[in-house]
Amino acid sequence: MESVLLFQKKTLRYLGLFFLSVFFCSGIYAQSTITGTVTDGTGPIPGANVIVKGTNNGAVTDFDGNYTLNNVPGDAILVFSFVGYEAKEVPVNNRSQVNAVLENDLQSLSEVVVIGYGTQNKESVTGSVVSLDGESLEEVQVANFQQALQGRAPGVQITTTSTRPGANNASIRIRGVRSLSGSNDPLIVLNGIPFSGGINDISINDIESLDILKDASATAIYGSRGANGVILITTKTGKKGQKATFSYNTYYAAKEVFAKYPMMNGPQFLALREATGITRDGVPIYQNLGADEDPNVNTDWQDLIYGTGLQTNHDFSVSGGTENGSYSFGGGYFKETSVLPVEDFQRYSLRVQVDQQIGAFRFGLNSIMNWNVTNAAGTGLYGNLSATPILDPYNEDGSLKRVVSMPADDFWVTTRSTLEAIGDGRVNLQKDFGTYNNLYGEVSIPGIDGLKYRLNIGLNLRTSRDGFFNGQGVANIDPLSPNNAGNSSSLFQDYVVENLLTYDKTFADKHKVNIVGLYSFQNSKFEDSFLNARNIPNEDFLFYNLDAALLEDITGYGSNYGENGLKSVMGRAIYQYDNRYLLTATVRADGSSRLAPGNKWVTYPAISLGWNIANEKFMEDVEWVNSLKLRAGYGETSNQAVNNYATLGNLGIRNYNFGETFATGYFVNELPNATLGWEFSETYNYGIDFGLFNNRLSGTVEYYLTKTNDILYRVGLPSTSGVGSFVGNIGATENKGVEVALNATILDNPDGFTWDFGVNLYTNRNEITSLASGQDRNEGQLWFVGSPINVIYDFKNIGLWNEDDPDFQYLQTYEPGGNVGMIKVEYTGEFNEDGSPVRQINADDRQIIDPTPDFQGGFNTRLAYKNFDFNMVGVFQSGGTLVSTLYSSGGYLNLLTGRRNNIDVDYWTPTNTDAKYPVPGGIQAGDGPKYGTTMGYFDGSFLKVRAMTLGYNFESNLIEQAGLQSLRLYATVQNPFVLFSPYHKESGMDPETNSGSDGAGNAQNSATGTAGYISRGIATIGTNVPTTRNFLLGLNLKF
């Protein structure tokens, strides 16, 4: 926090040179001339005010912090002040030299927030904005800022969709989802320019501040790109007048599996196989052992593949400035290895910032570049989890077998040693380079005080090269399986040009006006290509020489190209009267190349109001209220997040053989739409901000309502039309919610303990309010009017069938062929007069299950004593439905047949009739129990501590002799424990998700697919890399 505040305070102090004037006046008791220097303990403060108390006799310090003050009485008191520092009074006592050291005013500095194309004091903000500093994000050291942001901001939901190192592993949703098929991702703005890179391209150690704009009145300035919220990232900069400062930050971490997957051991698995005969006249389904199974063996396949993962980070920077400029250069290296073998991620990063003032002109550069290498040559975990524990993986001589056999399946023996020994026989590499640049120039318009013109030019490029290779028979039960390989490349180019006019002026000390006008245009291009082949003649070339393969061995190829543009005109006016009455009004027009002629342009307004009640005269005597502000806002936004050329329709390809003649035919699979337009949202936002008891308790409470119309939606057409679908503006959704954030200083004793605590919680409810052509449901897409966008559409599990059930006599009516101990689901049909059901249970009994949590949020606390400090960060959720494909039969780890190993569950037997899971070997649907998908639903409640850190800051007098300005050592434990989680209680595992959905909407790690009963927007827990518990040791130093 202090490093961020130091940046803000020094920036403000130099800006003060342009607005502060020197006051000269003779005192009644003019006696002498006083000189001195004003510093902050680390350097001079240019532009600081020095005034004789009770008079207008004053001066302003120069660049070196020096001042001269004439006609000062010997008994006078000098008042030293500057924005961002606490004012200080020093008696002259007849001295001719009076120096002063000012202390940080942490409260005032922490109120400055970025709002887009400018900054504002938090007291003046009328929209919904959440601000975090870089130090807060660094409390959880992870690969990207999305993971660090989890639980830190109300209304911002971060869902993990992959736990592989280097994966694009987080989904960000600000105030829920709005669109059915369009993008719901927020806009990320890096140093003022829309960011188009990957989430791993920004190191959290480069971030100075992160601000989140949540409502339409705040995001309207970014137009259609900000329809789903905006995340503003500002990277670290140098400071004017600062001598060169070097910093080095590093840490090393060891990663251990948080909890192993709860698979059965040997005796448990043998008991399961035996139990499969309960409903089969005592004959188990798999009564004969596999060729490599031995009832005396108890193999833990997870132990054979897990290891200790490592994570390290090195970040070096130098920053400083001259009288008229600043600079900052930094470089970083990050590496993370998985607890699974041959999986790791490396990032090399470079950051450059230069800002220079020459007269009325100012220009500069912000640039971030990185080179990422992701190695994902592993085979996944499913094989090790499904291999039975009674398999013996060793030969008589102690060497590992190549393949082991179960009764119905074979398994290539996968261990750390076998995977590491493969070497280049199995390769999966992704190499990415990204460069994100903002060049700007600014000039103060002569003759008009407060008017500036600024030109921003954003130049972004990202290129990716991916390749995979599997040698003959490698990681395959068939040693003669042909080799296969593939490579792909992609290139993304983007440029943005923004022309800005800004007028900032204060009239009569009470009327503050800020007006921004913008004209901008953006162009984005994307291209990619891929080629896959098998039977590569020379395996030494891996995936680099695929043209050597025969034509008939080309298994796939293709290429894509896309280009789109966006033009925008925007105006925003901010008015503030006497720091009491606030108004922000924005109008923006966007034109998109993606939409149809006649519908390309749209104009939308936004307005918000604020009232600082605490600044009213009638509140002057209410000393315990330091700030109290009411806010209200209304805004419209739009979304044009459809694929390029969606208005043109699409052609499909069919290949035909006529004897020896090969031909390709084309057919229309998506109709064009000449009227395709924007998706519109209107948002109402109401908030209250407060600071009480000398700001020891502060917080925000907000309520919002967002209505989205003309949903961008791919409409299915009847088969008789001959065309599958078209993209149109059909349907509507609604989001509403409450957000609460509280921060408290519980103890504040500079000579002893200090204790700060913060908590945020929020709830969001969304529903579909209309669909195409008056439909009330689309079961194929799992969209139902009156229900959330993301739902579970499945049978409702109400227990297991037992002979003492009141309705057991109707079991065969409900479930023809059913058996005692099978899953019992809720029947929604009608009944005969005698109480019997009129039909058997069928698809009509599927129900819509809302997985939305009751509320969720996060907390953080800091306890300090002298040079020691302790920080803790956590997240929590109450209610909702957690989907685990481990326990669902669809994941093939809970089949309860004994074919493969099984999750350790409490299953039904004649002596265990109150069990949760069905009798092994009972009535089946496919390879698992009937209604087996319902076994994967859990109460989603949990409280998880994400990080605990203990740090020590060395005394300056101890390290100055070594030439150091500061030195800090710290130790961190990440993911130490979980509380209040039904899922964790049953499985021992982390209740946070680790898997997303594929392009077809199926959850990862689900063998049978989930598209028919789980919405694609619902993350799950599957057989991905398990969550880890990490132990870090770190060092921060400046010199």
N, C-alpha and C positions, 0 to 999 in steps of 0.2 A: 504493500500500500504506500509506504513512504517514498519509494523510488518513483511511483507514478505521480504522487503529489509534488515531488521535487521537480519533475518535468513540467507540470502544469504551473507551478508557482514561478519558475524562472521564465517560462514563456510569457506569463502575464506581466512580469516585472519589466520586460523589454518593451512589450506593447505599451506599457505605461509611459514610456518616453515620448510617445506621440501625442498623448492627451494631457499629461501633467504640465503645469506652467510654474514658473518661478515667481513667488510673491515677495515683493520687497517693500518694507515699511519700516519706519523708524520707531523704535520703542521709546517709551517715556523715560526709561532709565538707561539709555544707550551708554554702554561702558566699554565693550571690547569686541574684537572679531574672534569667532570660534571656528576652528577647522576640525575635521575628523573623518573617519571612514566607517561606512555601514556595511556589515557582512552578515552572512547567514551561518558562519562557522566553517563553511567549506570554500567560500569565495565572496567577492564583492557583490553588492546589489546596486546596479545602475538604476536610476529613476526613482529611488526611495525618497519619500517626503521627510524633511526635517523642519519643524516649526516650533517657534517659541510659544509655549502653552498660554492661551488666553489672548493671543495676538494674531495678526496676519503676517507677521514677519517670518518668512520661511525660505527654504531652498530645496533644490533637487540634486541628488548625487549624480556625478558624472559616470563615465563608462567604468572607471576603476573603483566606484563606490565612494569617492571623495566628495566633500562638500565644504563650502565656506559660507558662514552666516555672520553678517555684520550687525553692530548695534545690539548686542545681547547683554542684558544686565547680569551681573555676577551671581545674583540669587535666582536667576530664571530656571525654568524647567523645560528641557527640550523633549518634544514628542517625535519619535521616529516611527514611520509607518510605511507599509507597502502592501499591495494586494497579494494575498496568500500568506501573510505573516501577521502575527499578533503585534499590535501597537505596543511601543515601549516608551516609558517616561524615564528620563535621566536628569538629575539635578546638575547644574553647571558648577556650582561651588567655586566660583571665581577661577575656573580653569580656562585655558586657551585652546585645549584640545579635548574633545569629547568623542569617543568611539562608541559604537553600539553593535551588538550582535542580536539579530531578530530571530525569533522562534517560529517554526511552521504553525500556521493556522490550519490544522488538518480539516476542520469542519468546513471552512469556506471553500477550500480547494476541491474537496470531494464532491461539491455540488455542480461542477462544470461537466456537462454532458455533450456528446456529439449528436446532432439531430439531422444531419444530412445537409451538405453545402453550408456548413457553419456549426457553431457551438452556442450553447445557451446555459445560463445559470439554471440549475434544477428548479429553483424557486419560480422561474419564468416559463417553464415548459408546460404546455397545455395538452399535449398528446400523451400516449402511453409509451413510455421509454424505460428500459432497464439498462443500467450501466454497470460494467464490471471492469476492474483494472487487471493488468497483466499478472500482478502478484497473486490475485485470487485464483486465476486460472492455473498458475504454476503450483498451487497447493496439491493438485493431482497431476503428477508427471506422466503423461501419456503421449501417444504418437501424434494426435491431432486435437484441435480445439473443440471439436464436437464432443469428444469424450470428456474433456475437461469441463465443458459447460453443463454437463448432466446434473440436474438438481439445483442449479444455481440461480435460475430465473423462473418466476411464476409464469405459467402459460406456455412454457417452452418444453416440449417433450422430446427427449432424445432416446431413440430405440436402437439397440445394438442388433445388427443383422448378420454379423460375421465376427468371429474371434480370431481369424487368421491374421498374422502380422502383415501389415501393408494393405489389407483389404479396405475397400470403401465401405466401412462397417457401421455407419450410423445413419439413421433416418431422423431428420429434424422436422418437427411440426410445431408451428406457432399458432396457438389457439385452434387446434384441431385441423381436420381436413375439410375442404370445401368442394373440390372438384371430383367427379366420378372417374373420369379418364384423363383429364389434363393433369399437369404437374401441380403438386402441393408443396414443392420445395420453396423455401424462402430465398430471396435474393441476398447474396453475399457481396458486400462492397469492400474492397481492399484499398485503403488509402484514397478513397474518393472515386474509385473506378470499379464498375461491376466485375466481379471475379468469375473466371470461367475455368478454373483449374480443378484438380482433385482435392479431396479433403486432406490428404496427407502432404499437400504442397505447402502448407503454412505451419511452421513450427510455433508452438505456444510460447517459446522463449523469445520470439521476435515481436510478440504482441504487447503494445503499450496499453491499449484499452479496447474494450469490446462493448458496443451499444446495440441494443435490440429495439427496433421500432415495431410495435405490435398492432396498433389500430390504424384505420384508414386515414385519419387526420394527420398522423405522423408519417405514414408511408406514401401518401399521395404524391409527394415530391419526386418519388422514383417511378411513378406511373404504373403501367401494367407489369413491369418487372417486379414490383414490390407488392403484388396482389396477395402473396402468402406471407407477408412480413419481410423485414429487412434486418440483416445483421451487418453492422458497420465495424470493420476492423481497422484500427490504426496501429501501425508498427512503430517501433522505437526510433527516436530521433535524437540529434544532438541539440545543444542549447547555445544561444548566442552568449558570447563572453566567457564561455567555459573553457578552461584549459583541457588539453587532451586527457581523457579518462579511459583507462583500459579496464575491461571486466572479463572475467572468466568464470563460467558456471559449468559444473559437471556433476554427474551422479552415475553410480553403478547400481544395478539391481539384479537380484536373483529371483527367479519366478518358479513357483511350485504349484502343482495342481491344487485348486481350491478344494475339490472333492472328486474322488473317482466316480465314474458312473456306477450306480448301485446294481451291478450284475450279480447273478447267483454264483456261488462257489460250487465245488464239486458235489458235496453231499446234498446241497439244496437242489441242484439240478437233477441229480438222480432221483430225488423224491418227487420232483415235478414230473419226470418221465413216467414214474410209477403211477402218479395220480391221474394221468391221462386215461387210464383204464377204468376209472370210476364209472363212467357212463358207457363203457364198451365191454361189459361183462368181464371186467378184470384184465383185459388184454390191452396193454399200452399201445399207443400209435407207433412208437419207435421202440419195439421191444428188443431189437438186435443192435448191438453196438456197431459203430463205424469202425473201419479198418484200423484207425489210429486212436481209437478211444479206449480208455482203461479206467474202470471204476475206482482204481486206487490212485489215480492221478488227480491233482488239483492245481491246474495251471491258471495263473492270473495273467491274462493276455495284456491287461493294461500296464502291469509292471514291466512287461517286456518291451513296451514302446515309449512310455513316458520317460522324460529326463528333466533336468533343471534348465529352464530357459534363462536367457540373459537379456538385459536391457541397459543400454548406456547412452549417454548424451554428453557432447562437448560443445560449448557455445562460447565464442570469443568475439569481443567487439571493442571498437575504439570510437569514442564520440567526443565532440567538443564544438567550439565555435570561435568566430572572430567578432568584432564589433558589429558587423553587418551580415553575418551569416552563421550557418551551423552545418555540421556534417556528422554522419554516423556510418560506420562500415562494420559489418559483422559476418561471421562465418560459423557454420554449425555442422556437426556430424551426429546422426542418430542411428542406432542399430538395435533391433529387437529380434531375438530368436525365439522360436516356439518351444513349448514343452514336447512337441512332436518333432521327429527328426526331419532334416532337409527342408525346413520352412523358416524363412527369415526375411527381414525387411531392412534396407539401408537407405538413408537420405543424406545427401550432401547439399547444403544450402548456403546461399550468399545473399546478403542484404546490403543495399547501398542507399543512402539518403544524403542529399545535398540541397541546401536552401541558401540563397544569396540575395541581398538587397543592394541595389545600386541606384541611389537617388530615389526617384519615384517608381522604379522598376524592381520587381521581385521575380525570381525564377528559381526552379528547382527540379529535382528528380527523386522519385521513390521507385526502387526496383527490388524485386525478389526473384531469385533464380534457384532452381533446385534440380537435382539429378537423383531419381529414385530407382532402386533395384529391388524387385520382389522375387523371391525364390519360393515356389510352391510345388516342389517335386514330391511331396508326400502322397500317400494313398488314401488318406482319410481314416476315420476311426471305426466305421461300421464293421469291417471285417474282424477286427480284434474284439469288438463287443459281442458279435454274433457267434464267434467260435466257441464251441462248448468247452467248459473248464476241464472236462475229462479227456480232452485231446492231449496226446503226448507229443510235443514238438521236437524231441531229441532222438537222434539215432543212438545206437548202443555205445558208440565211441564218444558220445557227448556233443557231437556236432548237430547243428540244426537241420531238420528235414526241409526239403523244398516245398512240399505240399503235404497236407494232412487231410484225412477223409472222415466226414461224419456220415450218418446213415443216408442222407439225401443230398449232401453238399460237400464240395471240396474247398479247401482254403489254402491260399498261398501264404506260407508262414511269414508274417509281417512283424519284424522287431526293429529296434533301433539299429542293431548291427547289420541286418540284412538290407535295410534301406540305405544305410551309409555306405555299404560295400558296393552298391550298384554304381555309384559315381555318375559318369556321363551316360550310363545306360538308361537313365530316366531324368529328364530335364523339363522344367517348366519355369521359364524366366519372363519377367515383364520389366522393361526398361522405359522409364519416362523422363522426359526433360520438359521443364516448364519455365517460362520467363514472363513476369507480370510487371508492367512498367507504367508509371504515370509521370509524364512530363508536363510542367505547368509554367505559365508566365502570368504575372499580375502587374497592373499599373494603376496608380492613383490618378484619376482624371483631374487635370489642372482646373482650378477655378470653382470646383464643386466639392466642398469638404464632405468627406464620407462616401464618395462615389468611386468604385473600383471596377475595372474590367479584368476578368480572369479567363484564361484559355487552358483547359485540361485536355491532354491527349493521352489516351490509354492504348497501349500496344501489348497485346497478349498473344502468346503462342504456347501450345503444348503438343508434343509429339510422343507417340508411344510405339514401342516395338515389342511384340509378344511372340514367344515361340515355345513349342513343346515337342518332346521326342520321347518315345518309348521303344526301347530296343526289342529285338525278337525274344519272345518269351519272358520279358522282364515284368515282374509283378503280376504274373498270369499263371494260372494253373496249367496251361498248355505251353510247354517249352518251345513249341513250334509256331506259336501265334505270331503273325507277321508284325514287323515293326511298323510304326506309324508316327507321323510328325505333321506339324502345321506351323505356319507363322502368319502373323497379321501385323499391319501397321496402320496408324491413324495420325492425322494431323488436324489440329484445331487452330484456327487463326481468328482473331477478333480485334477490332479497333473501335474506339469511341472518341468522338470529338465533342467537347462541351464548351459552349460560349456562355459566360456568366457575367451579368451586371449586378453589382451589389451596392446598395445604398444603406448606410448605417449612420444614424444621427440622433442626438438627444437635444430636444428643444425645451428651454425653460426649466431644465433640471428634472422635469417630470415626464415629459412625453418622449418615449424611446421608440424609434421606428427602424425597422430592418426590412428592406425590400430586396428580393432576389428575382431576377429574370434569367431564363435559360432557353437556349436553343441548342439541341444536340442531335447527333445521328450516330448510329451504331451499325456495324456490319459484322456478321459472323459467318465463317465458312468451316465446313467439316468434310473430311474425306477419309475413307478407309478401304482396305482390301484384305483379303485373306486367301490362303491356299492350304489345303490339307491333302495328304497323300499317304500311301502305305508301300511296303516293299521297297524302301529306299536302298539303292544298291550298295552304298558305302555308309555304314553307320557312323563313321568317324566325323562326318559332316553334320550330324545331328539334323536340325531343321533349316540349315543354311543352303542346301543344294537340292531343293525339292523338284527342280526341273529335270533332274536325272531320273525321276520315276517314270514308268510307262504311262501312257495316256489312260489305260484302263485302271491304273492304280491311283488316279486322282479321285479322291473321295469327296471333295467339296471345294468350291471357289466362289468368289463374289466380290463386289465392290459397291460402295455407296458414296454419294456426294450430296451435300446440302448447303444451301446458302440462304440467309435471311437478313433483313434489315429493319431498323426501327428508327423513325424520326419523331422528335418530341419538341414541344414548346411548353414552357411552364412559367408560372408566376406565383410567388409567395410573398405575403406581407405579414409581418409580425408587429403588433402595436402593444405597447405597455404604458399604462398611465400610473405614475407614482408608485410603481412596484406593487400595485393593488389589483388593477383590472387588466386582464390579458386577452389578447385576441390573435389568432393565427388563421389566415385564410389562404387557400391554395387552389389554383386552377391549372390543370394540365391536359394537354391533348397529345395523343400518341397515334402514329400511323404505322401499321405493321404490314410487311410484305407477305405474311403467312395467310392473310385472310382475303376474302373475295373482293373484287372491285365493287365500290359502293359501300363496303363495310370496313374498309381498311382503317379509317380514322374514327376516333372516339374522344370526347371531351368529358371530363368529370371533375367535380368540385370537392373541396373538403374545408371544413371550418371547425374550429375548436375555441372554447372560451375558458378562462380561468379567473378565479377570485381568491386573492391572498387575504383571507379574513384576518390572519394574525397581524397584518400591517395596518389594520383599521385603528382609528383612535380609540374606539370603545374597547379595544383589546389591550391597550397599553398597560393596564393594571393587572392583567391576567398573566402573571409572571411565569407560571408553569407551562404556558403554551408558547413555544418558540416559533413554530410555523404551523399554519393550517390553511390548506388550499383546496378549493373545490374545482373540479374540471368536468367539462362535458364536450363531446366532439361528435361530429357526423362527417362521414366521408364516403365517397364512391371510388371503387377501384375496378380494374378489369384484368382479364387473363386471356392471353393469346397463345398459351402453351399447348399447341397442337403441332404435329409433325409438319415439316416443310412440305409444301405442295399438296396438303390435305384437300384443298379445294379442287384438285385435278382428278381425284379418284385414283384407282390403281389397277394395273394389269397383272394377272397371274400367268405362270408358264406351265405348259404341259409338254412333256417329251413323248414322241411316238416312234415306234419301229414298224416300218412297212417292209417286211422281209429284211433285206440288208440295207434298206434306206432309212436313214435317221432324220427325223423332222421335229421341229419345235413349233408349238402352237401357243397362242395367247388368248386369254379370256378376261373379261371384266370381273374382278372380285370385290371392287369397292367403287361405288358410284361417285362421280364428281358432285360438288355442291357449290353452285355459283352464288349462294347467299350466306355462306359460312361467315359468322361474325364473332364478336367478342363475348366472353363470359363475364357477367357483371356481378359485383358484390357491393352491398351498402352496409356500413357498419355504424352502430351507435355505441359510444363509449362514455362511461361515467366513472369518475374517480375522486378519491379524497386522499391527500397527502398530509402528513402531520409530523411534527417534532415536539416532544414534550419533555419537561423536567430537564431543561438545559440540553435538549437534544439527546438525552441518554436513552430515550425511547422514541423511535421514529418508525414510520411505516407507510404503506399504501394499501388501499382497498379499491378494487375496480370491478365493474360489471360491464359486460359487453354483449352485443347482439349483432350477428352478421347474417345477412340474407343474400344468397347467391342465386342468380337467375340465368337463364339461357346457358345452362351447363353444356360444356363441350363434351359430346357423348357419341360414341360409335353405336349406331342403331342397327340392330340385326333385321334382316329382311326375310320374308318367307321363301322357302326353297323354290316355289313356283316363279319367283321373280328372276331366277337365274343369277342373282348377285347376292353376295353374302351380307354386305352392310354399306352404310355411308356415314360420314361424320357430320353431325348437325348440332344446332343449339337447342337442346331439349332437356327439360328437367330443372329442378330447383332444390337447394339444400339450405339448412339453417344451422348456425352454431351460436351457442350462448354459454356464458360461464362467469365464474367469480374467481378473482385472484387476490391473494393476501400476501403481503410481505412485511415482516417485522424485524427490526434490528434494535438490540438493547445493549447498553453498556452497564453491566451489572455491578462491576467493581472498577473504580478509577482512582488508583493511588499511585502517583508516579514513583514513589519511594518503596512501593511494595507490589501488591498484586493488581493486575488489571484483567478484566474478564469481559469479553464481548461475545454476544450470541445473536445469530440470525436464523430466521426460519421463513420459508415461503411455502404456500400451498395453493392449489388451484383445482378447479373442476371444470370440465368442458362437456357439454351435451350437444351432439349434432344429430340431425335426422334428415332424411330425404323427404321433401315436401311434395314433389311431383316428379313423374317420369313421362316418357314419350307417349303421346296419343292417349292420354288418360289412363295408362296402365297403373295398377297399384303394386305390381311386383314384376321382377325379372329374375326368375330363379337361376337362370344360366349364369348371370353375373352376380347373383346374391344381392340384388338391390330391391329394397322393400320400402314403400312409402310409409312414413311414420316411424321408421327404424334408422339406426345409425348407418353410415356408409359402410363401415366394417362390422360384419356380424359373423356369427357362427349359425349355420342352418343345419341342424342335426336333431336327432332324437334326444329326449331328455331322460337321462339315466336316473332312476329312482331307487336303485338297489339291485338285489338279486332275488330270483324266484326261490321261495322256500315252501315246504309242504304245509307250514302253519300259516301261510298267507290267507287272508279271508277270501281272496278270489283265485286261489290255486286250482280250484275245480275247473276253471275256465282256461287253464294254461294252454291246452291244445287248440282252443278257439283263438286265443290271442296269438299263439305261436305254434302253428302246426309242426310237429316233429321236435318241439322244444323239450328241454330237460330241466330238472331241478338244478339250481346253482347257476343257471344262465343269467345274463344281464336282463334286467327288467326295465322297460322304458314306458313312459307315460302314454296312455291311450287317449286320444282326443275325439273319438267318434261317439256315436250314440249307443244306448243300451236298450235291450229288450225289457219287457215288463218284469221278467224274473231276475233281472240284474245282469244277465249275460250280455256280452258285447255283440253288436249286430254284425261285426266283421273282424277279420284278423288285423293285426297291426301292419300298416304299410307306409308308403312314402307320405301319405297325407298327414301322418302323425309327427313329421318333422316340425320342429319349432324354431323360431328366431330367438337366438340367445344374444343378448347385448353384452359384449366383453368390456365395456367402458368402466374404468375404476370409479369409485365414489369420489375420491380425491387423491391427489398425489403431490409430491413436492420434495423439498430438500432442506438441509440445515447445515450450519457451520458454526464453529465456536473457536475462540482464541483465548487462551489463558497464559498470561505472562508474569514472570517475576524477575525483576532486574534484567539480566541478559539472557535469561531462558524464556522460551516460549513454546507452547503446545497448541497445535491446530488439529481440528477434526472436521471432516466433511462427510456428509451422508445423504442418502435419498430414501424416500419411503413411498408406499402406495397402499391405499385401503380399498379392498374389494376388487371388482373386475374379474375377468376370467383369463387365466394363464393356459396356453396351449402347449403341451409337451408331446412331441411326436415319439419320444422315448416310451411313453406309457400307452400311447395309442397303438392299436394293432397295425395302423398304416405305416409305422416306422419299422415294423418287422423285428422288434426287440421285445414285444409282449404278445407273442402269438399263443402262448400257453399250450403248445403242442409237444415241446421237447425236440422239435426239429433242429433248432439252434438254441444258443444260450438265451436266457430270458432275464428281463429286469426282475429283481428280487421283490416280489409282491405278496401280499396276504391274500391267497386264493381260497376259494370255497372247497371244503371237503365235508363229508358227513359229520365230522367232529368239529368243524369250524364253520358253522352256518352263518355267522354274523360277519363274514369276511367282506372285503371291499371289492375284490376281483373275482371273476367267474371261475367255475370249475374247469380245470384243464381238460382239454379234449372234448368239450361239449359241442353243441350245435355251432356250426361255423358259417361264416360268410367269406368266401375266398380262402385265404390261408390262416385267418385269425378268427377269434370269437365273433359271433353275430353281435352287431352294435359295438364292435371293438373300438371304433373311433371315439366313443363317449368316455373311454377310460383315460383319455388324454387331457381332460379339463379339470383345472384346479382353481381354488380361490387364489387370486393374484396378490393378496396382501403380503407386504414385507417391509422391513426396515433394515437398511444395509449401510454400514459404515464403509465409505469408499477409501478414506485415507486418514491416518493419524500420523502427525509429524511432531517430533521433538527437536528443537533447534537451539543453538547457542551463538550469540553475537559477541565477538571478542571486543574487549575494551580498546578504544582508540589509542590510549597511551601505551598499550602493549604491542601494537602492530605498526605504529608509526615509524619505529626504528627500522623496520623491515621495508619501509617505503609503501606500505599498504594504507588505503583509506578505510577499507572495511573488510572483514573476514567473518564468514558464517559457516558453521557446520551443522548438518541436520541428518536425522534418520527418519525414514518413513516406512510405515507398513500400509500397503494398499489391500483392500478387500479383506480386512481382518476377521469380520464376523457378520452374521445375518441373524435378525431377530424377528419374531412374530410372523413367520412364513409357514403356512401349511405345506407348501411344496418342499421347502427346505427341511421341515420336520420329517417328512416321509422319505425324501431322497438323499438328504444331506448336501444337496447341490445348491448352487447359486440360483435364486429365483428370477434373475434378469435374463432376458432372451439372448440367444446367440445365433439365430438363424432367420433368414428372410424368405422371400418367395422368388421363384424363377419367372421367366418371361411369360409362361403360361398360367401363372397364378398359383402354382403348386408350392407348398412349403418345402424348403430344403430338407434333405434327409428323410423324405417320406416316399417309401417304395411304391405305394399305390396311388399317390397324388391326393391333393386336398382341395383342388379347385372347385369341387362340387359342394363343399360344406364349410370351408373356411375362407373368408375374404382374403385377397392377396395382400391387403394392407396390414394384416395381423402377423406380427413377428412371433416366432416360436422358440422353444428349446429343443434342439435336436442333437445329432451326433457330430457337432462341430468341435473344434478345439475347445477343451474345457476352460472355464474361467480360472485364472491363476491368482494366487496370493503372492504379492511381491514385497521384497525387502530391499529398501534403498538406503544408500549412504551418499550424501551429496555435499558439495562445497560451492560457496559463492564468494568471490573476492573481487575487489576493485583496487586499482593502483594508478 
